[in-house]
Amino acid sequence: MKKQYLCDMTAGSELALLVKFSIPMLVGNIFQQFYNMVDSVIVGNYVGKNALAAVGMTSSLNYLYFCLCNGFATGAGVLMSQYFGMKNEKRVKDSIGSSIYLLLGMGVVVSVLSVLFSRGILTLLNTPQEIFDDALLYTRIVCGGVISVVLYNGIAAMLRALGDSRTPLIFLIVSSVLNVAGDLALVLIFDLGVAGVAIATVLAQLLSALGCIVYAVLKNPYFRLTKENLRPDGLLIRKCLRLGVPFGAQGALIAFSCVALQSIINRFGPDVIAAFTSTCRIEQFVQQPYNSLGMAIATFAGQNLGAGRVDRVVRGYHRSTALVVAFSLIMMGMMYLWGNAFVGLFVDDANVIAIGGRAVRITSLFYMPLGMIYVARSLLNGAGDSTFAFVSGLAEVIGRIGFAFLLCGSPALGYWAVWYTTGLTWLITGVTCMVRYAQGKWKRIALVE
């Protein structure tokens, strides 16, 4: 890959750049969600609804572990995008070299601890006995492979910071194909059940991570590091920590709130757990355009602030908001028309489909604030507003746990309170992020020399 193929977002149409940069990430995210969906479809239809509930209820817990590591990848990407915007090639390479140590160290620590304490954590989460063994097995296998997720996400974040959203797409597609093939072989042929799904996921992620690393070193000039670039730089490591710790805390707080909500959901039994798992899979697809746009505007903000172009960042935010509104209205209509059919893709139990269909119609009412979480929060992250990163995560904790406490004990709402809790949490978090953006503090943050 030559430098001219890297995307300089400091000049040109803001909307065109954001859309062009988002499309490869959107395709990649859809492929990623596709193999997540395949996991659920195969487990739900060929292993059973209890196995689907076991896989689904561990998702938020595994996400917590990944977030602890991926905050450092995000921090490194923000720093690199601003140096790239300044056209400072040496500091970009130094940032890559210094961030590698943080990513590897955090990945190993989290992987070991998550495996060791998985049984105790699942017990604390009130995991139903009928799905406990499957949940424990799936968690231990997936968490043992955390390091592969960290490696891939770290390299992908660095590539996106340099304006390359295509290379991560290539290896996500490869990973998705490998994951689907692994699921079919290990579950349908070798009858390994939940363990087969977990093993296929880990192997696919590991191969994707290794391929992405090799390709970046061979093709991207910024990844051809010298001994000097690989020498730990105290200043850069402190900056990565300054960004990575709050970003990691942000993700961990969000994941913790999801884990806390999952512990409440578990009290309603396997049918509600399976319905919640199915609706989460649907919402993960809905969120991919928001997520892709958010990653694009994070890189866009970082590069333009590094170049001193605050005006372009403001225009990019306004264009992104218009895209969020249009997409949210379309998806809301689709959920009201075909919500039950979407849930039916994941499970064939009539009661679970009925619960899930109504549930996605509830949460679709809150898609607009959900989209603005991605846009406003990502812009602030790209600017390096690490203080708000923690505040944003805290807002989700307060919302998700607070609303769950207030609503889930209501006899009138029953288990529907779970999905109202989710929607209201999106609302207060989205408003919090938009208020922070409007305050303008992000315009005065200086990360790079």
N, C-alpha and C positions, 0 to 999 in steps of 0.2 A: 504494500500500500504506500503510495507516494503522498507527500504532504498535500498536494493539490486536491486529493480526494477527501481530506478532512474538511469539515464544514466550519467556516468562519462566519459566525452569526452576528458580527458587529456591523454588517452592511447589508442592504437589500430589504425587501419587503418582509416585515415582521410576521405577518400571517403566513405567507408562503414558506418562510423558513421554518416556522413552528410546525406547519402541516407536513412539510417534506421530512423534517427530522422525526416527527411522531410516527409516521407510517411504518417504517421498519420496526420500531419498538412495539407498535400496536400489533403488527403481524406476529412478532416474536412472543408477545404476551398472550395472544390468542392461542398460539401453539402450546405455550406453557400451560394455559388453562385447559387446553384440549386434553393434554395427557393427565392433568388432574381429574378432568371429567371422566376419562377412560378408567382411571383407578376406581372412581365411584360407581360407574356403570357396571364394570366387571364384578366388583365386590358386591354391589347391591343385587345384581341379577344372577350371579353364579355362586356366590358364597352365602349371601343372606342379608336381611335387614339389620341383624345384630352386628354383623361384621362391618356393614356400612356405618352404623352408629359408632362403632369402635374407632374406625379410621377418621370419621368426621369429628368426633369429640377431642381427638388429639391434635387437630389442625392448629387451633389457637395456641396450644402449648408448644408445639414445634415452631410456630411463628415467633413465639417469645424468644426461643433460643437463637433463631436466625437473626432477629433484630439486634440482639446484643452484639453480634459480630458485624452486621452490615452497616451499623452507624459509622464505623471507621471507613468503610468503603465509600459511603456518601461524603464524609468529611474530606477524604483524599480527592474525590472527584470535584468538589466545590473549589478546593484550593488550586487544583490543576486547571480548571476552566478559567479561573481568574488570571493565572499566569499565562495561559494560552491567549487570552484576550489582550494581555500586555505584550504579546509576541516575545516572551522571555523563555526561549527553548531550554536553556540550562536549568532553570528552576522547575520547569515541567518535569524534566528527567530526574532531578533530585527528589521531587515529590513522589515520583513513582518508586524510586529506590527506598526512600525512608518509610513509605506506607506499607511496603511488603512485610516488614518486621511486625508491625502492629496487627496486620490481618492474620498472618500465620499464628502468632502467639495467641490472639483472642480465639481463633478457630479451634486450636487444640484444647485450650482451657474449657471452653463451653462444651465441646464434644464430650470430654471426659466427665465433667460434672453432670451434664444432662442425663447421661447413661446411668451414672451411679445413683442419682436421686429420683429416677423416674417412677419407681414403685411407690415411694412415699408421697410424691406429688399427686399421682393418680388417686391415691387413697384420700388425700385431702380434698380432692375435687369431687368427692362423692360419686365416683365412677360406679355405675351399676354392676353387680357381681357377674351378670350374664355376659357382659362385654369386657370385663376387666382384663382377662388374659390376652385377648386379641389386642386391646389398646396398649397394654404393656409391651407386647412383642413388637408391634408396629413402631411405637415410640423409640424403643431402644435401637432398632435397626436404623431408622431414619436419623436419629440424633447422633448415632455413631458416624454418620456420613456428613455431619455439619461442615467439616473442613472443605469438602468439595463445593458446597454451596458458597462458602466464603470466598474461595478462590475464584469461582466463576463471577460472582457478583462484584468482587473487587476489580478484576480486569475489565469487566463490562462497564463499571462506573467510570474507570479511567478512560476507556475508549470513547464513551459518550461525552466526557468532559472535553475531549479533543474534537468533538463534532462527528464522530464515527458511530452511527447507530446501526450500521449494516452488519458489521462483523458479529456483534452479539446475536443478531437475528439468525445468522447462518448456523451458529452453534446451538441456539435454542431449537431450531428446526431439527437438527441432527439429534439433539437430546430427546425431543418429543417422539421422533420416529423410533429411537432405541427404547424409550420407555414403553411405548405401545407394544412393540414386539416382545419386550421382556414380560409385560403383564400377560399377554396372550400365552406365552410359552410357560411361564412359571405357575400361572393360576389354572389355565385350561388344560395344559398338557401334563405338567408335573404336580398339579393339585396341591400347591403350597399355600393357598389361601392368602390371608392377610400378610404373611411373611413374604410371599412371592411378590406382592404389590410393593412392599417396602424395599426389597432387594432390587427390583427393577428400577425404582426411582433413584436409589443411591448410585447404582452403576451408571445410569444415564447421566446423572449430574456430574459424576466424576470424569467420565469421558468427555463431556462437554467442556468442563473446566480445563482439562489438560489440552484439548484441542485449541481452545481459545487462547491459552497462554502461548503455545507454540506458534500459532498463526500471528499473534501480535508481535512476538519477538522477531519473526522472520520478515514480516511485511510492513510494520509500522516503525518509522525511523525514531520516534520518541521512546520506543521500548528497547532500543539498542543501547544499553547502559554500559558505561565504563566503570572501573573500580571506584573512581571518584564519586560517580552518581550513586553507587551502592553503599558508600560510606554513610553511616547514620548521621543525619543532620539534626542537631538538637533543636534548632529553631523550627524546622519543618515538622519534626515529631511533636513538639509542643503545640503547634498550630493544628496538626491532625487530631491530637488529643482534645484540644479546645473545641473543635468541631465534632469530632467523633463521639466523645462521651455524651454530650447533650443529644445528638442525633440518635445514638444507640439507646439512650434513656427514653427519648420520645417513642421510638418503636417498641421498646420493652414495656413502657407504661401502657401503650395501646394494646399490646398483646396481653399484658397482665389483666387489663379490664375485660378482654375477651375471654380469658381463662376464668375469671371470676363469674362472668355471665354464664359460661359453659357449666360451671358447678351448679348454678341455679337451674339451668335447662335439664341437667341430668336427673333432677328430682321428678320431672314429669314423665320419665320412662322412655323406652326405646323408640316408640312411634314419634314422639315430639323431637327426640334427638335426631332421628333419621330425617324428619321433615326440615329441621333446622340445618342439617348438613346439606340437604338438597337445595334449600334456598340460598345458603352461603355459596354453593357452587355456581348458581345462577347469578348471584350478585357479583361474584368474582369476574364473570364474563362482562357484566354491565360496567364494571369499574375499569376495564382495560383501556378504553379510550381516554377516560379521565387520567388514569395512571400514566399512559404514554404521553399525553399532553403535559402532565405535571413534570415528567422527566425532561421533556423538551424545554419547558420554560425555566427549569432549574439551570440547565446548561446555558440557555439564552441569557438569563439574568447574570450568571457568573461571568460569561465572556464579555457582556456589554458593560458590566460594572468594572471589570478589569480594564476596559478601554475607556471608562469615564462617560458612557452613554446611558445615563439614567432615563432620558426621554424615550429611548427605544424600549427600555424595560416597561415603562408605563403603558406604552402603546401595545406591547405584547400582552400585557395583563388584560387590557380591555378586549382585544381580539379573542383571547382565550375564554373570557367570560361569555362572550356571545356563542362560541362553539358549545360550551357546557349547557347553556339554556336550551339550545336547539336539540342537542342529543338527548337531554333529560326528558323533554316532552315526548320525543319519539319512543323512548324506552318505556315510559309510563304507560302509553297507549298499548304497547305490545304486552305488557304484564297484565293489563286488564282484559285483553282479548284472549291471550294464550297462556296465562300463568299455570293452569293445571297441566297443560300439555308439556310445558318446560319441566315441571317437577316430575312428570311421568317418564322423562328420559333417564332418570336416576334410580327409580324404584317402581315396582309394579304393585305395591300395596295400596289399595283404594283409600284407606283411612289416611295414610301418610300423604298421598297425592292431594286429598281434600284439604288437609291442614296446610300443606306447603303452598297450594294455589292461592288460598286466601292470604297467606302470610306475605307472598311477594307483591300482592296488590297493596298491602299496608305499607311496606317499605318503599315501594315505587313513588309514593307521595313525597319522599324526602331525597330524591335523586339529585335535585339541583344543589342543595347545600352540600351533599356528598361530593359532587363534582368540584365545588368551590374549595373544599378542603384540599384537594389535590393541586388545584391551580395556585391558590394563595399560599399554602404551606410550602409548596415546592419553590415558588419564587423567593420566599423568605429564606428557605434553606440555601438556595443558590446564591443569595446575597451574603450568606454566612451569619444569619441572625440566630446564633446558637442559643441565646437566652430564651427566645420564644420557642425554640424546638422543645424544650422541657415543658414550658407552659402549655403548649399545644397538646402534648401527650397527657399532661395532667388534666386538661379539659375533658379528654375522652374518658379518663378514669373516673372523674367526678360524674360525668354524664351517664356512662354505662352502669356503674355501680349504684349511683344515686337513683336513677330512674328504675333500675331493677329492684332496688329496695322498696321504692314507693309503689311501684305498679304490680310487681309479680306476686305480692300478697293479696291483691284485690280479687275477691271472688267473682266480681262482675267481669273482669278481664280474663282471668284464668291464664292459660299458657299463651294467649295472644299478647300478653304484656311483654313477652320476650321480643317480639318484632316491633312493638311500639317503642320499647327501650332502645333498640338499634336505630330506628329512625330519628327519635328525639336527640340521641347522642350525635348523630350526623349534623342535626340542625344547630345545636349549640356550639359544636366544634367549628363548623363552617363559618358561623357568624363571628366567632372569636378570631379566626384566621383573617377574615376580611377586615375586621376592625384594626388588627395589627398592621395589615398592609396600609390601610388608610392613614394610620398615624405617621408613616413615612420614615420611621427610624432606620429602616433597612437602607435608605439612600446614603446614610452617613457612616456605614460600617466599612472599615478598611482592613482587609486581610493581607493584601500583598504589598510588598515594598514599592 
